[in-house]
């Protein structure tokens, strides 16, 4: 299995569009046996996808061509023996979730700037925030 963590700038996204993204992602990911979590804070997406290498790569290719994302950047890509988000075809961490403490713990800034996070830090940050939401 493979896990990919990426960041991208969100382009003109509102709650209605997020609902649409999540609905489609959950249906599609379930068919592909992909799990993961999406964090959205108006400016950025930070997402982890887990599944077969083929499925994860296919989904990332779609993200690269999706005009709701700009400047996607892979922060971490690795083989994994077990999933961190097996309970979610696509978990969601929205703007209402407070994660300032985790930002300070896993980055060099007080502001959430996923492009500045190292791969291990981004992965650990998502896991910590997701576990506080579950």
C-alpha positions as CSV (number, residue, x, y, z in Angstrom):
1,X,0.0,0.0,0.0
2,X,0.9,3.6,-0.6
3,X,0.3,6.8,1.3
4,X,0.6,10.3,-0.3
5,X,0.3,13.6,1.6
6,X,0.1,16.8,-0.5
7,X,-0.8,20.5,-0.1
8,X,-2.4,22.8,-2.6
9,X,-3.9,26.3,-2.7
10,X,-7.7,26.2,-2.7
11,X,-9.3,28.2,-5.6
12,X,-12.7,29.8,-4.9
13,X,-13.9,27.1,-2.5
14,X,-16.9,27.5,-0.3
15,X,-18.8,25.1,1.9
16,X,-21.1,24.0,-0.9
17,X,-18.2,23.1,-3.1
18,X,-16.6,21.2,-0.1
19,X,-19.7,19.2,0.3
20,X,-19.7,18.3,-3.4
21,X,-16.0,17.3,-3.2
22,X,-16.5,15.1,-0.2
23,X,-19.6,13.4,-1.6
24,X,-17.8,12.5,-4.8
25,X,-14.6,11.6,-3.1
26,X,-16.2,9.3,-0.7
27,X,-18.1,7.4,-3.4
28,X,-15.1,7.2,-5.7
29,X,-12.6,6.3,-3.0
30,X,-14.8,3.5,-1.7
31,X,-14.9,2.0,-5.2
32,X,-11.1,2.3,-5.4
33,X,-10.5,1.1,-1.8
34,X,-8.8,4.4,-0.9
35,X,-8.9,5.9,2.5
36,X,-7.8,9.3,3.8
37,X,-8.4,12.7,5.3
38,X,-8.9,16.2,3.8
39,X,-8.1,19.3,5.8
40,X,-9.4,22.6,4.4
41,X,-9.0,26.1,5.8
42,X,-10.1,28.5,3.0
43,X,-6.6,29.0,1.7
44,X,-5.2,25.5,1.6
45,X,-5.9,21.9,1.2
46,X,-3.8,19.3,3.1
47,X,-4.7,15.8,2.3
48,X,-3.5,12.2,2.9
49,X,-4.6,9.4,0.5
50,X,-4.0,5.7,1.2
51,X,-4.5,2.7,-1.0
52,X,-2.8,0.8,-3.8
53,X,-0.1,2.7,-5.6
54,X,-2.1,2.7,-8.8
55,X,-5.3,4.1,-7.1
56,X,-3.4,6.8,-5.2
57,X,-1.5,7.9,-8.2
58,X,-4.6,8.0,-10.3
59,X,-6.4,10.2,-7.8
60,X,-3.4,12.5,-7.5
61,X,-3.3,12.9,-11.3
62,X,-7.0,14.0,-11.1
63,X,-6.1,16.5,-8.4
64,X,-3.3,17.9,-10.6
65,X,-5.9,18.6,-13.3
66,X,-8.6,19.9,-11.0
67,X,-9.0,23.7,-11.2
68,X,-10.1,23.9,-7.6
69,X,-6.4,23.2,-6.7
70,X,-3.4,25.3,-7.6
71,X,0.2,24.5,-7.1
72,X,-0.2,21.0,-5.7
73,X,2.9,19.8,-4.0
74,X,3.7,16.3,-2.7
75,X,5.0,16.6,0.8
76,X,5.3,12.9,1.6
77,X,5.0,9.7,-0.5
78,X,5.7,6.3,1.0
79,X,4.9,2.6,1.2
80,X,2.9,1.7,4.3
81,X,2.0,-1.6,6.0
82,X,-1.3,-0.3,7.5
83,X,-3.6,2.6,7.0
84,X,-4.0,5.5,9.4
85,X,-7.5,6.4,8.1
86,X,-9.0,3.0,7.5
87,X,-12.3,4.1,9.0
88,X,-12.7,6.9,6.4
89,X,-13.1,6.8,2.6
90,X,-12.5,10.5,3.1
91,X,-12.4,12.1,6.5
92,X,-12.8,15.8,6.7
93,X,-11.3,18.5,8.9
94,X,-13.0,21.8,8.3
95,X,-12.4,25.4,9.1
96,X,-14.3,25.2,12.4
97,X,-11.7,22.8,13.8
98,X,-9.1,24.6,15.9
99,X,-5.6,23.3,15.4
100,X,-3.2,26.0,16.5
101,X,-1.5,23.8,19.1
102,X,-0.8,21.1,16.4
103,X,0.6,23.8,14.0
104,X,3.1,24.9,16.7
105,X,4.0,21.3,17.4
106,X,4.6,20.2,13.8
107,X,5.9,23.3,12.0
108,X,8.1,26.3,12.5
109,X,5.3,28.8,12.4
110,X,2.2,29.9,14.4
111,X,0.3,30.1,11.1
112,X,-0.9,27.1,9.1
113,X,1.4,27.0,6.1
114,X,1.5,23.5,4.7
115,X,4.0,24.3,2.0
116,X,6.5,25.0,4.8
117,X,5.9,21.6,6.5
118,X,8.3,18.7,6.1
119,X,6.8,15.5,5.0
120,X,6.9,13.7,8.3
121,X,5.6,16.8,10.1
122,X,2.7,17.2,7.7
123,X,1.8,13.5,8.1
124,X,2.0,13.7,11.9
125,X,0.1,17.0,11.9
126,X,-2.8,15.5,10.0
127,X,-2.9,12.4,12.2
128,X,-2.9,14.5,15.4
129,X,-5.7,16.8,14.2
130,X,-7.7,13.9,12.8
131,X,-7.5,12.0,16.1
132,X,-8.7,15.0,18.0
133,X,-11.8,15.2,15.7
134,X,-12.7,11.5,15.8
